[in-house]
Amino acid sequence: MEAFIAPPQRIPFYLRAGIWLAEKMAKRELLPPKLLAWYPPVAFSSGVLEALIAHHDGKLDERMLQLVRLQASFAVACPFCIDMNSAEYAGHGITPTELAALQGQTELETVVTFSMRERLALEYARLISRAPLAFPQAFIQALKANFTEREMVILATTAAQVNYWARLIQALGVPPVGYTDQCPLPA
């Protein structure tokens, strides 16, 4: 499967270093940054967005943020995002049972290993990934009772970032890069 378009023959020199760094970190050749080279301002701004992603902040640990990224990936059904964000899910302490809940195979409430905060963060990611956006007042009250303002911003931007990439990647027809080929998702 190929993307809808090919990367430009000549990628501007000032984007090459960023692409090299992204591929080194991903340990894979990545098509999205190369395709964005067709329009360097968006390639640059997308690179900055990705570089500033939150990985840990206070009580929002790597597991929580990875759960949010995975939930948003499944919510928008983006094969590339699912592949990318599922890589080494067990390394983030995410179990196959939890992954099944993120995929919608079971209800979040039935997974006893999710904390209350994780359940709220996952529901927030689902709500952020739906169209039209709607946030029940009771849910927002529960969110505000369990997360600080800063944490709410980090959760919202983490889910929104996945949504940005999902829409962009799917709009360009970018196939998965193959992370889950080596570490298949549980059925």
N, C-alpha and C positions, 0 to 999 in steps of 0.2 A: 504494500500500500504506500502510495506516495502522496505528498502534500499537493494542494491545488496548484501551487506555483513553485518554481525552483528559486534558490537564492540567487542574488545577483552574481555575475561572473567576477566582479571586482568589489570586494568589501572594503570600505574606507579604512585606512590604516589606524585611525583613532578608535575604531570599533573592534579591531582584531584582538587587541589585548584583553578587552572585556569578554569576548567570545572564548578566547583561550582559557581565561580564568574560570568562567562558568563551566566549561567542559572539564577542566581539571577537577573542580569541586564535585561535579556530577559523575565523574569517572565514565563519561559517555560523550559521544558526539551529539551535539544538540542542534536541531534544526530551527527552533523558534528564533534564537538570536540572529541566526544567519538570514532568515526571511525578513526580520525587522530591519535589516541593513538596507532594504529598499527605501526606507524612510528613516534616516539616521536620527532625527530628533526623538522619535518614539522608541528607537532602539536604545538610545541613551537613557531616556526617562524610565523605560521598563527595567533597564539594568540597575538604575538607582533604586527603584521600587523593590526589586529582588534583593539587592544588597542590604537593605534596611529592614528586612523581615525580622520579626521578633522570634527568638529561639528560647528565651527564658527571661522572665521578668518577675521578680518577687515570688509570689505564690503561683504564678503562671509558669509552671515548669515545662520542660521539653515535651513530656508526655501529653499534657493538656493541650498545648498548641499543635502537636502532631495530630491528636484526636480531632481538633477543629479543622485542620487542613484536610484530613481524610474524610470527615463528614461532609464538608463542602464539596469535595471531589466527587463523592458518591451522589450527593444531592443534585449536582448539575450533570451527572452521567458523562464525565469527561474521561475517556480512556487514557489519554496522555497523563492527566492529573492523577488519576487513580494509580497508574503505573508508577509515576514519579513519587507520589506521597505514600505509597504502600511499601516501597523499598525498605527492607529491614524493619518492618513494623514491630516485630518482636523485640528488637533492640530498644524500642521506646517503651517497653513494658506493656504492649498492647497484645491481648490474647486473641486466639481465633474466635472465641465466643464474642468478644467485644467487637471484633472486626465484622462478624456476621450481623451484629446489631447496627453498626454503621451502614452496612449494605441494605438494611431494611428487612433482613430475614427474620429478625426478632425485635420485640419492643425494647427500647432503651431501659425502661423500668424493670424489665425482667433480668437484667444483667447486674448481679449483686456487686461486682467488682468496680462498677462506676460509682464515684462519689456523687453527692448531690450537686456539687459545683460542676463536675464533669457533665452530668446530665443536663444541667442548665446551659452550659457552654455549647453542648452538642445541639440542643434544641435551638439555641440562638443561631448557630451556623446553618441549621436547616431553614429557619425563618429568613435569614439573610439571603439564602440561595434560591428562594422562591420568587415567582413573579405572579401577581403583584405583591409587593412587600406589604406585610401586615404584622403588627406586633401587638398581641392582646395586652391590655393594661395589666391584668393579673400576672402575666408572664414578666413584664417589665418590672413590676414591683418585686417579684421574686429575684430577678436578676440584680436589681439595685440593692436588695437585702444581702446578697451573697458575694457581690463583686464591687470593688472600688470603681470610681469613674475612670481611672487610668486603665484598670483591667478591662473594663467594658470597651474602651477605645481599642485596646490591643486585640481583644477577641473579635470585634467588628472588623478591624482592618485586616486581620489574618484571614477571616472568611471572605472578605471582599477581594483580597488579593488573589485567592484561589479562583473566585468568580471572574475576575479580570482575565487571568491566564486561561481559564477554561473557555471563555467566550472567544478570546483571540485565537487560541490554538485550534478550536473547533472550526472557527470561521475560515481558517487557512488550511484545514484538512490535515493537520499534523498528526501522524500516527504515533503510538507509544514508542518509547526507546528501548524497551525490553528488560526493565528491572524485574518484573514479575515472572519473566521466563526463567530466571535463575532462582527465584524465591517465590514460587506460585502462591497465590491467595488460596486460603482454604475454601472448599466448596460449601 
